Amino acid sequence: MTTNEIRSSQIGTVVQAGTITGSVTIQEAARYGPPPPRELPSPPAVWVDRTAELEEVLRVAGCPPRGGGHRIVALSGPPGIGKTALLARALVGLHDRFPGGQLYVDLRGHQAEGPRPLTDTLAQLVGAVWAGPVPAAPEQLAGWWRSATAAREPLCLLIDNAVAAEAVQDLLPGGSGHLVVATSREPLAELAGDGASLHRLGPLPPEAAHAYLTTCVGEERLRADPALTDLLLQRTGGLPRALWLLVAQFARDPDRPLASIAARSPRLAPHPRPDALGVAMAPDLDTAYAELPPDAAHIYQRLAQVPAADLDVSLAAAVSDVPAATATRALDLLNRAHLLEEAGERPPRGTVYRWPSTAVREHARHTAESRDELEALRRALGWAVTATGTADALITPSHSLPAPLTDYRPKQPAVLTDKHLAMDWLKDQAQNLLTLIRAAHAVQEHDSTWRLAYALWPWWRSESQFALWLEIHQLALEAVRHCNEPEAELRLLNTYGVGQRGARKLHHAIGTFNRVLEMARRLKNRSMEAQALHELGSTYQESELPDKALVLLEKAREIRTESGYRRGVALTDIVRAQALVSLRTYGHAAALLAGARTALLAEGDIHDAARALAWSGQVSTRTGDLCAAERALITARAEFEAAAAPRWVARTTEWLGETALERGDNAAARGHFTEAHTLYLPLSTHDASRLRQRLDGLA
């Protein structure tokens, strides 16, 4: 009996035959691309007025773009006027119109640390629509963002807190038919040239403000003193954020008389100018802050001094030097006072919060003592170094370093109990950690700078964001040299070279690994000497210089054999076998791969054992043993699927196509190449393009 197997991904393979004997199994290939992102902030639960503005956003969203371009809406207005809330309200229910996803990015244009780096923003956007490695150069990132969105189904992008039209233009997706909406304090007039619909938001009219307060507080309570109610509303200036803060005062004490609230409420000009509304909100924030208990006030101040995009209990406890229970109560209170807002539950972190607006964070910073800012940053760095070090030790024990001695080690570190939770935590905190590294470098906190960059190794390896990899490693290498830590510098230099190789900067990587080799020999570090030789050999092999690669790899193997590092020997043997395949020395390559697989299985390294088996399949294809090749490649592909290794699933599928070609079965080859092309699409434009050319060549 024979079994016919049809595998499919986004593009299926159709098998036509006169007679099929036996069972037919149709198996869906694993899908590794990210789901369409739905990242828009949650809209307010209570909504009044803004009907004309909502209708305009919906009109633009529903209209075909002019000239085949994009649909663009730009809202401007002072902080607290409700720009982001209005866009979220308009768009969150339109997900069916945007099957390509709804993306959100905060440019943080008005924060004290300065706007968010373009590299960070582009890396976030590319990562939302692209599952594989991203390039090293910022200009390449911009190209990838446009390329990844050019053929994508319509998506919506909300760009928050832009300071200039250029910041929005830098993020416009490729192709056509997408919707881009942006917020700013000042009008982005230059976007008119891109066909944007420009609008400036003003305060809510008195009747809308009254309707909002009535809905939130209840008509009965306001009816008790209509004059005081009108006074309170007048003092908010029709500013939604000020109204929100006023509602929080009512909610904190339902029995509190209106007169008491009015006595504490700030006195504003009867008709504040729209351009003064951001300043006008400060007295309302002062009132909310004045009613906080000491612990919550302290945490409010400290969190504002930390350059983090979002916040959680663990970070709050660390920077404020309070128990986690105290931080939990304080964050809940700040949320109910509308001085923070919930951003959802995330399993590695619990409840996550963010600042409702830049204006609220600015207020919190201004209430704090500036001399405390460096201490807050140091506590945040101590927390981050401890947590990332724990994550690195759980995920890659051979890479991790002992915990440093520091005065700022948190009393209650982030709880990471296994490698899966640790990896989730690193991915969720990555943007905060990168921002902390830059902040540490800016104030010459050298030890924290290099330790954070080093301990992020599992994330670097997982996400392959090479632009960030190289940028942050350059900061870390500069920092570690100030600390006189040659062993740490050696390790960082090695991972810097790995990043250069991943970014296809092969010549630079060879230079870096030669420096690692020289330094390792000077320090008499045999383990790192072997690592440098292994990496140099691997880089020469990728440079299609197998003879040079073999000389270096044999030296690496010799040192690893002497030290008893069995897994290292096996990994080096896999690369040696690749070089031998390039030189058509198939018998020796097959023996090396068989030994490597046995050793790696004994070490429990399933992923690398599957790599050895996949290369064994390649050798069998080259030597004409096509049945053995198919068995090896099908088994290896199944192991890669179980290990969630999408790049290797794609590669083994492609190699199965090559085996089918050798057998003369062009139809089967086309099926495998079609599937491989689909699998490569979210992983590598280079490989997807290469497979497209192979398919065209089969026509």
C-alpha positions as semicolon CSV with decimal commas, in nm:
position;residue;x (nm);y (nm);z (nm)
1;M;0,000;0,000;0,000
2;T;0,125;0,351;-0,076
3;T;0,042;0,676;0,096
4;N;0,008;0,993;-0,111
5;E;0,070;1,307;0,090
6;I;-0,042;1,650;-0,022
7;R;0,091;1,938;0,184
8;S;-0,042;2,289;0,146
9;S;0,015;2,634;0,281
10;Q;-0,138;2,955;0,154
11;I;-0,084;2,827;-0,199
12;G;-0,201;2,470;-0,242
13;T;-0,064;2,194;-0,461
14;V;-0,310;2,006;-0,681
15;V;-0,220;1,646;-0,764
16;Q;-0,387;1,497;-1,070
17;A;-0,360;1,125;-1,139
18;G;-0,551;0,862;-1,330
19;T;-0,547;0,610;-1,047
20;I;-0,437;0,648;-0,685
21;T;-0,389;0,332;-0,485
22;G;-0,398;0,361;-0,108
23;S;-0,487;0,646;0,121
24;V;-0,442;1,014;0,047
25;T;-0,344;1,241;0,334
26;I;-0,395;1,615;0,299
27;Q;-0,196;1,794;0,564
28;E;-0,194;2,168;0,625
29;A;0,155;2,309;0,663
30;A;0,227;2,513;0,971
31;R;0,169;2,885;0,925
32;Y;0,439;3,095;1,082
33;G;0,353;3,448;0,974
34;P;0,203;3,678;1,235
35;P;-0,177;3,718;1,232
36;P;-0,315;4,047;1,102
37;P;-0,228;4,290;1,383
38;R;-0,510;4,461;1,575
39;E;-0,316;4,718;1,777
40;L;-0,547;5,021;1,801
41;P;-0,601;5,161;2,152
42;S;-0,936;5,079;2,308
43;P;-1,188;5,359;2,249
44;P;-1,352;5,533;2,546
45;A;-1,653;5,355;2,691
46;V;-1,852;5,681;2,701
47;W;-1,869;5,900;2,394
48;V;-2,045;6,227;2,318
49;D;-2,037;6,475;2,030
50;R;-1,753;6,490;1,771
51;T;-2,011;6,368;1,517
52;A;-1,875;6,573;1,227
53;E;-1,517;6,464;1,291
54;L;-1,616;6,098;1,323
55;E;-1,813;6,115;1,000
56;E;-1,516;6,269;0,820
57;V;-1,279;5,993;0,932
58;L;-1,534;5,731;0,829
59;R;-1,587;5,907;0,495
60;V;-1,215;5,905;0,417
61;A;-1,185;5,543;0,534
62;G;-1,461;5,442;0,294
63;C;-1,346;5,642;-0,010
64;P;-1,107;5,513;-0,276
65;P;-0,771;5,692;-0,248
66;R;-0,690;5,973;-0,485
67;G;-0,466;5,876;-0,774
68;G;-0,407;5,526;-0,641
69;G;-0,229;5,651;-0,330
70;H;-0,325;5,636;0,035
71;R;-0,613;5,773;0,237
72;I;-0,468;6,007;0,502
73;V;-0,632;6,192;0,793
74;A;-0,434;6,418;1,026
75;L;-0,583;6,551;1,352
76;S;-0,412;6,829;1,543
77;G;-0,486;6,991;1,875
78;P;-0,347;7,047;2,224
79;P;-0,277;6,758;2,460
80;G;-0,589;6,617;2,622
81;I;-0,825;6,730;2,346
82;G;-0,910;6,369;2,251
83;K;-0,731;6,316;1,919
84;T;-0,626;5,955;1,974
85;A;-0,958;5,866;2,138
86;L;-1,152;6,001;1,840
87;L;-0,949;5,800;1,589
88;A;-0,974;5,484;1,799
89;R;-1,350;5,536;1,825
90;A;-1,382;5,576;1,449
91;L;-1,158;5,290;1,343
92;V;-1,182;5,010;1,596
93;G;-1,504;4,877;1,444
94;L;-1,370;4,884;1,088
95;H;-1,139;4,583;1,112
96;D;-1,328;4,408;0,830
97;R;-1,230;4,690;0,596
98;F;-0,863;4,640;0,683
99;P;-0,781;4,269;0,647
100;G;-0,413;4,364;0,636
101;G;-0,433;4,476;0,999
102;Q;-0,474;4,784;1,218
103;L;-0,136;4,907;1,341
104;Y;-0,054;5,162;1,610
105;V;0,275;5,339;1,666
106;D;0,353;5,614;1,919
107;L;0,629;5,847;1,799
108;R;0,654;6,001;2,149
109;G;0,724;6,334;1,985
110;H;0,693;6,549;2,297
111;Q;0,870;6,339;2,559
112;A;1,165;6,477;2,750
113;E;1,396;6,212;2,601
114;G;1,312;6,331;2,250
115;P;1,115;6,160;1,973
116;R;1,141;5,786;1,926
117;P;1,423;5,682;1,688
118;L;1,302;5,607;1,336
119;T;1,488;5,273;1,346
120;D;1,279;5,160;1,644
121;T;0,955;5,266;1,481
122;L;1,029;5,096;1,150
123;A;1,146;4,778;1,326
124;Q;0,815;4,767;1,517
125;L;0,611;4,815;1,200
126;V;0,808;4,562;0,996
127;G;0,783;4,313;1,282
128;A;0,405;4,351;1,286
129;V;0,371;4,235;0,925
130;W;0,688;4,029;0,872
131;A;0,786;3,720;1,071
132;G;1,148;3,681;0,963
133;P;1,478;3,865;1,008
134;V;1,492;4,233;0,917
135;P;1,789;4,414;0,760
136;A;2,058;4,613;0,936
137;A;2,053;4,955;0,770
138;P;1,773;5,203;0,857
139;E;1,726;5,285;0,489
140;Q;1,679;4,914;0,421
141;L;1,422;4,896;0,700
142;A;1,222;5,169;0,530
143;G;1,240;4,977;0,203
144;W;1,129;4,654;0,370
145;W;0,833;4,830;0,531
146;R;0,721;4,961;0,194
147;S;0,788;4,626;0,025
148;A;0,606;4,426;0,293
149;T;0,298;4,646;0,259
150;A;0,305;4,700;-0,118
151;A;0,114;4,382;-0,201
152;R;-0,060;4,353;0,135
153;E;-0,435;4,379;0,169
154;P;-0,552;4,721;0,293
155;L;-0,429;4,810;0,639
156;C;-0,486;5,100;0,876
157;L;-0,197;5,275;1,052
158;L;-0,251;5,514;1,345
159;I;0,058;5,733;1,400
160;D;0,035;5,906;1,738
161;N;0,223;6,213;1,864
162;A;0,401;6,321;1,547
163;V;0,593;6,648;1,560
164;A;0,626;6,705;1,186
165;A;0,474;6,591;0,859
166;E;0,808;6,432;0,763
167;A;0,775;6,189;1,056
168;V;0,446;6,066;0,906
169;Q;0,576;6,059;0,550
170;D;0,869;5,839;0,658
171;L;0,617;5,575;0,770
172;L;0,377;5,573;0,476
173;P;0,328;5,212;0,361
174;G;0,396;5,087;0,011
175;G;0,134;5,009;-0,249
176;S;-0,202;5,180;-0,239
177;G;-0,537;5,163;-0,067
178;H;-0,410;5,182;0,291
179;L;-0,547;5,427;0,550
180;V;-0,304;5,638;0,754
181;V;-0,429;5,854;1,041
182;A;-0,200;6,074;1,248
183;T;-0,216;6,300;1,553
184;S;-0,004;6,601;1,638
185;R;-0,019;6,911;1,852
186;E;0,042;7,144;1,558
187;P;-0,119;7,111;1,213
188;L;0,076;6,889;0,971
189;A;0,006;7,118;0,677
190;E;0,269;6,959;0,452
191;L;0,061;6,640;0,442
192;A;-0,192;6,823;0,225
193;G;0,045;6,754;-0,063
194;D;-0,008;6,383;0,002
195;G;-0,384;6,427;-0,023
196;A;-0,442;6,434;0,352
197;S;-0,764;6,553;0,512
198;L;-0,651;6,796;0,786
199;H;-0,858;6,879;1,095
200;R;-0,796;7,067;1,418
201;L;-0,992;6,957;1,725
202;G;-1,132;7,213;1,963
203;P;-1,296;7,178;2,305
204;L;-1,631;7,006;2,351
205;P;-1,929;7,242;2,348
206;P;-2,097;7,296;2,689
207;E;-2,396;7,072;2,611
208;A;-2,167;6,783;2,507
209;A;-1,953;6,824;2,819
210;H;-2,269;6,821;3,032
211;A;-2,396;6,508;2,856
212;Y;-2,064;6,333;2,919
213;L;-2,063;6,419;3,289
214;T;-2,427;6,317;3,325
215;T;-2,362;5,979;3,162
216;C;-2,061;5,908;3,385
217;V;-2,184;6,047;3,717
218;G;-2,562;6,027;3,698
219;E;-2,822;6,297;3,649
220;E;-2,952;6,276;4,005
221;R;-2,620;6,372;4,159
222;L;-2,573;6,670;3,927
223;R;-2,932;6,788;3,970
224;A;-2,858;6,856;4,337
225;D;-2,675;7,177;4,243
226;P;-2,701;7,278;3,875
227;A;-2,505;7,600;3,931
228;L;-2,207;7,416;4,080
229;T;-2,227;7,159;3,801
230;D;-2,207;7,436;3,541
231;L;-1,913;7,589;3,728
232;L;-1,724;7,259;3,730
233;L;-1,789;7,207;3,361
234;Q;-1,679;7,560;3,283
235;R;-1,353;7,498;3,467
236;T;-1,274;7,197;3,245
237;G;-1,279;7,422;2,941
238;G;-1,448;7,144;2,744
239;L;-1,122;6,950;2,749
240;P;-1,200;6,574;2,740
241;R;-0,898;6,484;2,953
242;A;-0,999;6,740;3,217
243;L;-1,354;6,602;3,212
244;W;-1,213;6,253;3,260
245;L;-1,016;6,370;3,563
246;L;-1,327;6,538;3,703
247;V;-1,522;6,211;3,666
248;A;-1,244;6,037;3,858
249;Q;-1,297;6,277;4,149
250;F;-1,667;6,188;4,158
251;A;-1,589;5,817;4,136
252;R;-1,337;5,816;4,421
253;D;-1,601;5,928;4,669
254;P;-1,961;5,885;4,551
255;D;-2,094;6,062;4,863
256;R;-1,871;6,366;4,834
257;P;-2,073;6,689;4,802
258;L;-2,044;6,892;4,484
259;A;-1,933;7,190;4,690
260;S;-1,632;6,996;4,816
261;I;-1,532;6,895;4,465
262;A;-1,578;7,251;4,342
263;A;-1,363;7,383;4,626
264;R;-1,075;7,156;4,518
265;S;-1,129;7,206;4,146
266;P;-0,891;7,457;3,984
267;R;-1,018;7,789;3,860
268;L;-0,966;7,842;3,488
269;A;-1,043;8,129;3,259
270;P;-1,410;8,116;3,157
271;H;-1,321;8,069;2,790
272;P;-0,964;7,938;2,756
273;R;-0,807;7,967;2,412
274;P;-0,783;7,635;2,226
275;D;-0,404;7,668;2,203
276;A;-0,391;7,709;2,583
277;L;-0,595;7,401;2,664
278;G;-0,288;7,181;2,714
279;V;-0,166;7,420;2,980
280;A;-0,518;7,451;3,116
281;M;-0,525;7,082;3,196
282;A;-0,234;7,114;3,441
283;P;-0,452;7,246;3,729
284;D;-0,684;6,946;3,692
285;L;-0,380;6,721;3,710
286;D;-0,261;6,912;4,015
287;T;-0,594;6,840;4,183
288;A;-0,583;6,470;4,097
289;Y;-0,222;6,451;4,217
290;A;-0,298;6,633;4,543
291;E;-0,557;6,370;4,634
292;L;-0,318;6,077;4,591
293;P;-0,190;5,896;4,902
294;P;0,189;5,924;4,952
295;D;0,281;5,585;4,805
296;A;0,081;5,644;4,487
297;A;0,218;5,998;4,450
298;H;0,574;5,868;4,488
299;I;0,520;5,596;4,225
300;Y;0,351;5,847;3,991
301;Q;0,662;6,065;4,007
302;R;0,916;5,784;3,978
303;L;0,749;5,618;3,680
304;A;0,755;5,946;3,490
305;Q;1,133;5,958;3,533
306;V;1,180;5,622;3,359
307;P;1,195;5,612;2,976
308;A;0,948;5,327;2,928
309;A;0,665;5,303;2,677
310;D;0,454;5,096;2,916
311;L;0,466;5,003;3,283
312;D;0,391;4,712;3,513
313;V;0,396;4,622;3,881
314;S;0,747;4,477;3,872
315;L;0,901;4,792;3,724
316;A;0,695;5,023;3,948
317;A;0,805;4,838;4,262
318;A;1,169;4,846;4,156
319;V;1,198;5,214;4,062
320;S;1,000;5,324;4,369
321;D;1,172;5,078;4,607
322;V;0,842;4,953;4,748
323;P;0,692;4,603;4,785
324;A;0,502;4,462;4,488
325;A;0,174;4,472;4,683
326;T;0,217;4,846;4,741
327;A;0,293;4,902;4,374
328;T;-0,013;4,698;4,273
329;R;-0,245;4,912;4,487
330;A;-0,085;5,234;4,367
331;L;-0,112;5,148;3,997
332;D;-0,476;5,054;4,042
333;L;-0,542;5,383;4,218
334;L;-0,357;5,582;3,949
335;N;-0,564;5,403;3,687
336;R;-0,889;5,490;3,865
337;A;-0,771;5,851;3,896
338;H;-0,709;5,851;3,517
339;L;-0,342;5,934;3,571
340;L;-0,255;5,600;3,410
341;E;-0,461;5,375;3,187
342;E;-0,467;4,999;3,146
343;A;-0,309;4,859;2,830
344;G;-0,422;4,499;2,882
345;E;-0,315;4,179;3,053
346;R;0,006;4,017;2,932
347;P;0,092;3,677;3,079
348;P;0,462;3,744;3,139
349;R;0,391;4,077;3,313
350;G;0,036;4,086;3,447
351;T;-0,157;4,410;3,404
352;V;0,028;4,661;3,188
353;Y;-0,031;5,036;3,207
354;R;0,063;5,335;2,996
355;W;0,047;5,711;3,027
356;P;-0,288;5,846;2,902
357;S;-0,104;6,125;2,722
358;T;0,233;6,292;2,705
359;A;0,086;6,582;2,902
360;V;0,012;6,358;3,202
361;R;0,365;6,221;3,203
362;E;0,506;6,573;3,172
363;H;0,300;6,674;3,473
364;A;0,429;6,380;3,675
365;R;0,790;6,466;3,588
366;H;0,740;6,827;3,689
367;T;0,608;6,726;4,032
368;A;0,921;6,518;4,098
369;E;1,257;6,635;4,221
370;S;1,495;6,648;3,925
371;R;1,778;6,519;4,145
372;D;1,586;6,192;4,182
373;E;1,580;6,125;3,807
374;L;1,920;5,953;3,790
375;E;1,834;5,734;4,089
376;A;1,505;5,632;3,923
377;L;1,691;5,540;3,606
378;R;1,951;5,343;3,801
379;R;1,679;5,148;3,981
380;A;1,511;5,075;3,646
381;L;1,845;4,959;3,506
382;G;1,908;4,737;3,808
383;W;1,566;4,582;3,758
384;A;1,624;4,533;3,384
385;V;1,975;4,388;3,420
386;T;1,851;4,139;3,682
387;A;1,550;4,027;3,478
388;T;1,729;3,999;3,143
389;G;2,014;3,811;3,309
390;T;1,763;3,564;3,454
391;A;1,597;3,525;3,114
392;D;1,932;3,466;2,942
393;A;2,027;3,201;3,200
394;L;1,696;3,019;3,149
395;I;1,703;3,027;2,769
396;T;2,076;2,999;2,690
397;P;2,260;2,885;3,006
398;S;2,596;2,858;2,828
399;H;2,578;3,226;2,733
400;S;2,469;3,382;3,062
401;L;2,694;3,566;3,308
402;P;2,682;3,570;3,690
403;A;2,451;3,837;3,833
404;P;2,643;4,161;3,899
405;L;2,682;4,318;4,239
406;T;2,477;4,638;4,241
407;D;2,316;4,871;4,492
408;Y;2,007;4,878;4,272
409;R;1,919;4,510;4,251
410;P;1,539;4,496;4,302
411;K;1,409;4,344;4,624
412;Q;1,142;4,159;4,425
413;P;1,272;4,085;4,072
414;A;1,046;3,996;3,781
415;V;0,926;3,638;3,825
416;L;1,051;3,423;3,535
417;T;1,016;3,052;3,603
418;D;1,096;2,880;3,272
419;K;1,252;2,953;2,935
420;H;0,919;2,995;2,755
421;L;0,795;3,258;3,001
422;A;1,138;3,422;2,989
423;M;1,127;3,446;2,609
424;D;0,775;3,591;2,618
425;W;0,894;3,848;2,873
426;L;1,192;3,952;2,657
427;K;0,971;3,994;2,351
428;D;0,711;4,197;2,539
429;Q;0,971;4,420;2,708
430;A;1,207;4,456;2,412
431;Q;1,121;4,817;2,326
432;N;1,149;4,924;2,690
433;L;1,484;4,746;2,725
434;L;1,625;4,906;2,410
435;T;1,514;5,249;2,534
436;L;1,678;5,183;2,871
437;I;2,005;5,085;2,701
438;R;2,011;5,412;2,509
439;A;1,926;5,607;2,825
440;A;2,202;5,428;3,019
441;H;2,454;5,506;2,747
442;A;2,349;5,872;2,741
443;V;2,429;5,917;3,113
444;Q;2,740;5,694;3,099
445;E;2,597;5,409;3,304
446;H;2,844;5,185;3,126
447;D;2,802;4,864;3,325
448;S;2,426;4,855;3,273
449;T;2,462;4,944;2,905
450;W;2,677;4,645;2,813
451;R;2,509;4,397;3,049
452;L;2,163;4,469;2,909
453;A;2,281;4,441;2,549
454;Y;2,463;4,116;2,628
455;A;2,174;3,951;2,815
456;L;1,936;4,027;2,527
457;W;2,110;3,756;2,326
458;P;1,804;3,523;2,314
459;W;1,597;3,809;2,173
460;W;1,862;3,910;1,919
461;R;1,880;3,551;1,797
462;S;1,502;3,505;1,788
463;E;1,400;3,831;1,622
464;S;1,703;3,894;1,394
465;Q;1,643;4,270;1,393
466;F;1,988;4,344;1,259
467;A;1,967;4,725;1,246
468;L;1,896;4,734;1,620
469;W;2,140;4,446;1,684
470;L;2,432;4,640;1,535
471;E;2,334;4,979;1,678
472;I;2,297;4,852;2,036
473;H;2,611;4,636;2,019
474;Q;2,813;4,941;1,914
475;L;2,690;5,123;2,227
476;A;2,763;4,816;2,439
477;L;3,117;4,771;2,306
478;E;3,194;5,136;2,376
479;A;3,056;5,096;2,729
480;V;3,233;4,770;2,816
481;R;3,571;4,919;2,728
482;H;3,512;5,183;2,996
483;C;3,456;4,904;3,249
484;N;3,782;4,717;3,184
485;E;3,595;4,388;3,134
486;P;3,798;4,216;2,858
487;E;3,614;3,883;2,884
488;A;3,279;4,056;2,848
489;E;3,414;4,265;2,560
490;L;3,530;3,943;2,393
491;R;3,182;3,789;2,414
492;L;3,007;4,105;2,297
493;L;3,246;4,138;2,005
494;N;3,159;3,782;1,904
495;T;2,782;3,842;1,908
496;Y;2,842;4,168;1,719
497;G;3,010;3,962;1,447
498;V;2,717;3,720;1,442
499;G;2,488;4,018;1,382
500;Q;2,709;4,145;1,100
501;R;2,700;3,804;0,935
502;G;2,322;3,788;0,972
503;A;2,301;4,131;0,808
504;R;2,509;3,990;0,519
505;K;2,801;4,219;0,603
506;L;3,033;3,921;0,555
507;H;3,355;4,117;0,503
508;H;3,294;4,315;0,823
509;A;3,205;3,997;1,012
510;I;3,534;3,834;0,909
511;G;3,722;4,137;1,041
512;T;3,529;4,124;1,369
513;F;3,585;3,751;1,421
514;N;3,957;3,796;1,352
515;R;3,961;4,054;1,633
516;V;3,780;3,804;1,857
517;L;4,039;3,541;1,771
518;E;4,333;3,772;1,846
519;M;4,177;3,885;2,173
520;A;4,091;3,529;2,282
521;R;4,449;3,418;2,225
522;R;4,582;3,720;2,413
523;L;4,352;3,636;2,707
524;K;4,437;3,264;2,676
525;N;4,066;3,186;2,651
526;R;4,062;2,856;2,461
527;S;3,683;2,829;2,457
528;M;3,643;3,166;2,286
529;E;3,936;3,091;2,057
530;A;3,746;2,786;1,934
531;Q;3,428;2,993;1,904
532;A;3,607;3,256;1,696
533;L;3,754;2,989;1,467
534;H;3,409;2,829;1,430
535;E;3,245;3,164;1,346
536;L;3,523;3,256;1,103
537;G;3,487;2,920;0,930
538;S;3,109;2,961;0,912
539;T;3,147;3,309;0,763
540;Y;3,397;3,192;0,501
541;Q;3,158;2,910;0,411
542;E;2,877;3,164;0,366
543;S;3,121;3,365;0,152
544;E;3,158;3,056;-0,072
545;L;3,519;2,994;0,029
546;P;3,496;2,634;0,157
547;D;3,872;2,564;0,149
548;K;3,943;2,852;0,388
549;A;3,645;2,750;0,599
550;L;3,771;2,393;0,645
551;V;4,113;2,499;0,774
552;L;3,955;2,717;1,044
553;L;3,682;2,468;1,134
554;E;3,930;2,184;1,181
555;K;4,126;2,402;1,427
556;A;3,803;2,485;1,613
557;R;3,712;2,116;1,629
558;E;4,054;2,025;1,767
559;I;4,021;2,271;2,057
560;R;3,664;2,164;2,131
561;T;3,762;1,799;2,129
562;E;4,046;1,869;2,375
563;S;3,806;2,046;2,610
564;G;3,539;1,773;2,590
565;Y;3,278;2,008;2,442
566;R;3,079;1,740;2,255
567;R;2,795;1,963;2,141
568;G;3,044;2,220;2,009
569;V;3,230;1,950;1,816
570;A;2,903;1,837;1,658
571;L;2,804;2,192;1,560
572;T;3,143;2,248;1,400
573;D;3,112;1,917;1,215
574;I;2,784;2,031;1,059
575;V;2,957;2,336;0,909
576;R;3,256;2,121;0,805
577;A;3,013;1,893;0,624
578;Q;2,860;2,191;0,443
579;A;3,206;2,292;0,321
580;L;3,275;1,935;0,209
581;V;2,945;1,929;0,018
582;S;3,057;2,248;-0,159
583;L;3,377;2,063;-0,254
584;R;3,176;1,750;-0,356
585;T;3,347;1,534;-0,093
586;Y;3,023;1,358;-0,010
587;G;3,138;1,045;0,172
588;H;3,330;1,235;0,440
589;A;3,042;1,484;0,473
590;A;2,790;1,202;0,529
591;A;3,003;1,048;0,804
592;L;3,042;1,383;0,982
593;L;2,668;1,449;0,969
594;A;2,575;1,106;1,102
595;G;2,812;1,149;1,396
596;A;2,689;1,503;1,462
597;R;2,324;1,394;1,469
598;T;2,398;1,113;1,716
599;A;2,592;1,348;1,945
600;L;2,330;1,623;1,933
601;L;2,044;1,385;2,007
602;A;2,242;1,263;2,309
603;E;2,277;1,626;2,421
604;G;1,902;1,685;2,380
605;D;1,956;1,942;2,102
606;I;1,669;1,842;1,873
607;H;1,688;2,148;1,648
608;D;2,055;2,109;1,557
609;A;2,016;1,732;1,527
610;A;1,746;1,802;1,266
611;R;1,989;2,033;1,085
612;A;2,240;1,749;1,063
613;L;1,971;1,518;0,924
614;A;1,858;1,777;0,668
615;W;2,213;1,814;0,540
616;S;2,237;1,436;0,526
617;G;1,937;1,448;0,294
618;Q;2,121;1,698;0,075
619;V;2,421;1,466;0,056
620;S;2,198;1,173;-0,043
621;T;2,040;1,384;-0,318
622;R;2,383;1,475;-0,453
623;T;2,496;1,111;-0,451
624;G;2,180;0,982;-0,619
625;D;2,029;0,795;-0,322
626;L;1,695;0,970;-0,367
627;C;1,488;0,742;-0,144
628;A;1,726;0,801;0,148
629;A;1,721;1,174;0,070
630;E;1,342;1,192;0,085
631;R;1,327;0,993;0,410
632;A;1,585;1,219;0,574
633;L;1,427;1,543;0,453
634;I;1,069;1,445;0,545
635;T;1,183;1,343;0,895
636;A;1,390;1,659;0,938
637;R;1,101;1,876;0,820
638;A;0,868;1,714;1,075
639;E;1,123;1,780;1,351
640;F;1,156;2,144;1,244
641;E;0,777;2,182;1,242
642;A;0,762;2,042;1,596
643;A;1,038;2,283;1,702
644;A;0,861;2,581;1,534
645;A;1,161;2,654;1,311
646;P;0,993;2,809;1,003
647;R;1,308;2,894;0,810
648;W;1,425;2,534;0,822
649;V;1,078;2,404;0,733
650;A;1,098;2,619;0,420
651;R;1,453;2,507;0,343
652;T;1,381;2,134;0,377
653;T;1,070;2,177;0,162
654;E;1,285;2,341;-0,105
655;W;1,538;2,058;-0,081
656;L;1,257;1,806;-0,130
657;G;1,183;1,991;-0,453
658;E;1,545;1,950;-0,559
659;T;1,523;1,577;-0,486
660;A;1,208;1,555;-0,700
661;L;1,390;1,730;-0,985
662;E;1,673;1,478;-0,964
663;R;1,408;1,205;-0,993
664;G;1,269;1,378;-1,303
665;D;0,934;1,454;-1,139
666;N;0,881;1,817;-1,237
667;A;0,522;1,824;-1,109
668;A;0,627;1,719;-0,759
669;A;0,919;1,962;-0,772
670;R;0,683;2,246;-0,864
671;G;0,458;2,154;-0,571
672;H;0,747;2,160;-0,322
673;F;0,892;2,482;-0,464
674;T;0,550;2,648;-0,455
675;E;0,508;2,554;-0,090
676;A;0,863;2,665;-0,009
677;H;0,801;2,999;-0,181
678;T;0,490;3,051;0,032
679;L;0,679;2,960;0,349
680;Y;0,965;3,196;0,262
681;L;0,737;3,493;0,191
682;P;0,707;3,612;0,554
683;L;1,069;3,516;0,630
684;S;1,303;3,634;0,356
685;T;1,246;3,845;0,045
686;H;1,576;3,713;-0,094
687;D;1,475;3,348;-0,062
688;A;1,118;3,409;-0,178
689;S;1,250;3,586;-0,489
690;R;1,497;3,303;-0,550
691;L;1,216;3,043;-0,532
692;R;1,001;3,253;-0,764
693;Q;1,280;3,238;-1,020
694;R;1,307;2,860;-0,977
695;L;0,934;2,825;-1,038
696;D;0,953;3,046;-1,346
697;G;1,238;2,829;-1,472
698;L;1,016;2,520;-1,453
699;A;0,755;2,671;-1,684
